[in-house]
């Protein structure tokens, strides 16, 4: 995993976030933060609450309990200010059927007040291999192209915080390579990134810190080395080994088999 940079300003603060779907607690007092320029790898078994957390941070779901601050703006009390600094690429983006690829970029630029957007849009269309599809309608795009369009729109307005949910799942090998470079570059420019994925090699390659969620609870938060220390794991143990040690088998009895090494590995 890359080393995190020296302490930088906090861009995202999540405090005591709790979410229930009827009688199911999907998030249980989740607290963490992400600094400018940091890539936080969000991992956890199916149903751990990753998408619920991302949807709540992005404002798609209301905050039921707790607080989310994006660049200091509370998503409940100042949603417009919070959303203006936030970008969100869901795992299966749904562009507008009636707008072309280029019109999506134009629309995004007008929404976020991006001046001189054309040159940047051109660069992004090239970067994400969409030049040939610039006049295609949203409804005519393949899944991978929809993802590339969502990347292009998000990268266009340079948000301070970007949430990526399984960003590589629909991409071809060339697209995967471009997306990895683009994610690294985005963080290098100072954006705080949450990268949620089941691809542990991707997390190990790109993320500076980890957040392992298990059944709505924070199981680990910190660098891989901090996670190893917190789990009393051998030096050099892989993220996969840490993941299995920190999370429970879905068929296990929750209370009896909970690992003792859960909790914050370190302050983020
Ligand atoms: P995956 O890795 O499978 O995408 P996840 O970590 O993103 O999972 P969530 O989608 O956040 O998990 O789901 C967390 C829990 O909340 C799961 O038990 C899921 O069944 C439940 N859940 C999610 N959305 C709803 C909903 N709209 N209504 C009821 N329960 C829901």
Boltz pocket constraint, residues with backbone or C-beta under 6 A from the ligand:
constraints:
  - pocket:
      binder: B
      contacts: [[A, 21], [A, 24], [A, 26], [A, 44], [A, 45], [A, 46], [A, 47], [A, 48], [A, 49], [A, 50], [A, 51], [A, 52], [A, 53]]
      max_distance: 6.0
